[in-house]
Amino acid sequence: MTSKEKVAALREEMQKNNVDAFIVYSADPHMSEYLPQGWQERAWLSGFLGSAGFVVITKDKAGLWTDGRYFTQAPIELAGSGIDLFKDGMEGTPHYIDWIISEIPQNGKVAVNALATSHANWQLLEEKLGAKNIQLSDSPLLKEVWKERGTPSKNPIFVHPEKWAGKSVVNKIADIRQKMEDPEAGVHIISSLDDVAWTLNLRGSDVEANPVFLGYIIITKNDAILFTDLEKMEVEARKQLDDSFVKMMPYEEFYNHLQTIRNEKVLVSPNSNQSIFEALKEGNQFIKAAVPGNLMKAQKNKTELEGFRTVMVRDGVAMVKFLYWLTHSAGKEAMTEYSIGQKLKGFRAEGENFVGESFGSIVGFKENGAIMHYSAKSEGSKEVTNEATILVDSGGQYLEGTTDITRTFALGTPSEEFKRNSTLVLQGLIRLSMVKFPKGTRGVQLDAIARLPLWMEGKDYNHGTGHGVGSFMNVHEGPQNIRKDMNPQELLVGMVVSNEPGYYLEGEYGIRHENLIAVKESETTIHGTFYEFETLTFCPFFTDTVVKEILSEEEINWLNAYHKKCEEKLAPHLEGEVKEWFLKLVNPI
């Protein structure tokens, strides 16, 4: 079926159930950003493949709400679907609930799938719709429309050993139980997949590019239970849980077990799905707060940080070999954006302990570079020559850590305009890399530092400057970030974030430069404790697109010192023509 036909089929189900509006969130029962195949409902229905956004269908209208990363991509993928794009966060764009209220009768009915709806969203819907006498219903109507969803993954669940995790399962659960004491919680529910995997030092591959598995954890004062597909548990994984006093139960028993919990104070994240709250509402008191392990996971321990440093050398070597190949082969042999991504994956696969990509590579040639999260298809992707600019955003999953890096450069002779804009973006990255900030600083307070060079010329980019990154875990991790949005989470020692300012000219080119950085303590003065960033990524920038006059002496010194460090880290692992080319690339400017 086409998207238009799928929407029509959904509307038939809506009519049968007297539903005036149906909301399809981009979510699964674990509120994941990247979804298992069978839960990619919004993508299946609309054809829009971005990682963020949701669709609202009424009897005669349909809309997709998504953020600035996808304003260029969404219209292309929505073409012919009958679904309109609503640019979330832009002036004049209505809130989706207000839009629903304006489009349906006052005593109408709105439906969602509670399994794929966070409790926070459910509460907001209940409050705003209830004020207009509009009913909210848990009605998973898409089950009747999308029936062929494939079979769930049977990929193994395996141990992430303490030599890489840096902390035992017993100690992690003990720390979580200690955090349960303050609010006097007797039960704690963990439903987010990365928190489940982190807590138990286990990994899987139920979600593409994310080393997680489907599971829930219930922790009480005396017990800990993992609910998952027990057939997938490797022998060593079972032994680790037995040794850590963690019980195992089938995944499908989770909601039945919740209904046996009574008269308890339950610590559960408001971002957990609404069905969890429904199963627990009889006789229990909710403590709605962030999962304690989420912040623990974000603050990498010494072992995890050392793992990042180790894989950054390995990843940097793969990147240099790839960049040499691409700059010397473009225009001489046939290649596409897709084949380039596959070639890069091949270079990474030569490295020790490579597991897979940390996300699908973004390879944008010419105007496709302006599509921020562009995904080249295996068929029909743009042919790449040596006549324009290219943006390559990619990363790897290694047993010791996760990488995410972007380099934008010219295959051919770049325009002066491109060089200037590329330098402004690089200047933003350098300034954020150099910053020193007081303890207690939030990401939003640093975001402007990376944007300022662009802002001074009336330019900007429509995405965050930085996201958290996991340790052999999801490439997007919270609770920290660096972006315009108000996020109360302060930046803490051990947090790893991306540093990725950009600039995009729709229809022409895109620019993004990205390194990963880690928060570390800098000094303590009479004014308090100050932090700074350690740059983890090692891969040179192309200085042929740098306009030296734009950079200050301090910024030039930073760039030269960074390239010297790249030489020290990577040169011993390179040889022949690749090494000769690399040594020229890291020459001081």
Number of C-alpha atoms within 10 A of each C-alpha: 9 13 20 18 13 18 23 16 16 23 22 16 17 23 12 10 13 13 24 23 25 27 23 25 24 24 26 23 24 22 20 18 15 21 20 19 17 16 17 19 23 23 21 18 22 27 20 25 20 22 18 17 22 21 25 23 22 20 18 11 12 19 20 25 23 21 17 17 20 24 18 17 20 26 16 12 15 20 15 14 19 16 21 18 17 21 19 18 13 10 7 9 13 15 12 19 15 12 13 20 17 10 16 17 13 15 12 18 20 26 21 22 24 22 20 23 25 25 22 16 17 19 13 12 19 17 13 14 22 14 11 13 14 21 18 20 16 15 17 17 21 21 14 10 17 15 9 8 13 8 8 12 17 14 13 18 27 23 22 21 18 13 12 19 25 18 16 17 23 16 12 18 20 13 14 17 21 13 15 23 11 8 12 15 21 17 23 25 20 25 25 24 26 26 23 25 24 23 23 22 23 23 25 22 19 21 18 16 20 26 26 25 26 24 24 22 26 20 22 17 14 9 12 18 18 22 22 21 20 15 11 17 20 14 11 12 21 19 14 22 21 12 11 16 15 21 15 18 17 13 15 12 11 20 15 10 14 17 14 10 17 14 12 16 19 25 24 22 22 20 20 26 26 22 19 21 19 14 16 21 16 13 11 15 15 19 18 15 12 16 23 20 20 19 17 18 22 23 21 25 18 13 16 23 22 17 23 25 18 15 26 26 20 21 31 22 24 23 23 23 20 21 20 15 15 20 16 13 15 19 16 10 10 11 18 22 25 22 20 22 21 15 16 22 22 14 16 27 18 12 16 13 15 20 18 21 23 23 20 20 25 24 27 30 28 21 18 29 28 26 23 26 21 21 20 22 12 12 9 10 18 18 15 24 22 17 15 18 26 26 25 24 24 22 25 27 28 29 22 25 26 27 28 25 24 22 21 25 24 21 21 14 12 15 12 11 9 21 19 17 23 23 24 28 26 26 27 26 25 22 18 23 22 15 13 16 18 17 18 14 16 21 25 22 16 20 22 18 19 28 25 18 23 21 14 10 10 8 14 17 20 17 17 21 28 26 21 22 27 26 26 27 28 23 26 20 20 19 18 25 31 25 22 16 12 12 15 14 16 16 26 21 18 22 26 32 31 27 31 26 28 29 25 21 15 14 13 15 22 26 30 26 25 24 23 27 23 25 19 17 18 16 12 12 8 5 7 9 14 17 21 21 23 17 19 22 23 27 28 24 20 13 17 14 20 20 15 15 10 14 18 11 11 12 19 18 14 16 22 17 14 21 21 17 16 21 21 12 17 23 17 10 13 17 12 7 10 16 19 12 14 22 18 9 18 22 13 14 12
